[in-house]
Amino acid sequence: MPTATLSPAALAGRLTTVIIYPLMVLLVGLAVLVFVWGIVEFLRDLSSGGELQKGKDHMLWGIAGIFVMAAAYAIFQIIQGTLNSF
């Protein structure tokens, strides 16, 4: 059986489609859950007079995670566009 060779652009496209993008979607979903959990904690502690810092920290980390994943997506788009231009 002959083996098909992939060009670097095709290999990068397959890796991106099969592994990287699903992983990025999972991580963005996790970051959104952390952010929402921070909102829940903040509102719960606000109504009970508890410490608000924990909820604020989770919201901050959730936003940071979303930002990092958006930046990673942009970087992958640039790399993919560069490889497709060859």
N, C-alpha and C positions, 0 to 999 in steps of 0.2 A: 504494500500500500504506500503510495507516494505521500510524503509529508508536504504540506503547504507552508511556505515561509511567509511570514508577515512582515510588512514594512514597519519601521519604527512608529509611523503615524497610526497604522492600523492596530498595532500592539497597544499603543497608548490609548487609543479609542476604546478598545475592548476592556483594558484594565480599568479605565475610567467608568465605563458603563456598568461593568459587572461588580466591581469591588468598591471603588472610591465613592461614587455618587450614592449608592445605598448606605454606605457607612456615614457619609456626610448627613444624609437625611435622618439617620438614627441619632447622630450626635446633636443635630439641631433640635430634634424632638426632645431629647434629654435636657438640653439647655432651656427649652421653653417650659418643660415640667419643673425644673429648678426655679425658674422665674415665677411661675404660678404658685409653687409651694412657698416661695418667699412672700408673695402677696398674701396668701392665706395666713402664714405665720404672723406677718405684720398686723393684719386686721384682727386676728385673734388676740394678740398681745396688746393691741391698741384698746380693744374693748375691755380687756381684763386688767389693764394697768401694768402689764408685764414689761419685760425688757424688749425694746423694739429693734435692737441691733442685729439680732439673729435673722429676722425677716429681711432687713435692709441688706445684709451680707448676701443672702441667697438671691435676692433680686439683682444685686450688682454682679454676682458671678453668673447668673443666667444671662444677663445682657452681654457680659464679656464673652461668654460661650457663643452666643448668637453672632456677635461681631467677628470673632475668630473664624467661625465657620463660613461666614459671608466672605471674609478675606481669602480663605482657602479656596472657596469656589471661584472667586475672581482670578486667583493665581492659576488654578487648573484650566480655566478658560483661556488665559493668556498662553499657557504652555501648549494647550491643544491647538490653538490658532497658529502658534509658531510652528509646530510640527506639521500641521496641515499645509503650510505654505511651501514646504520643501517638495 
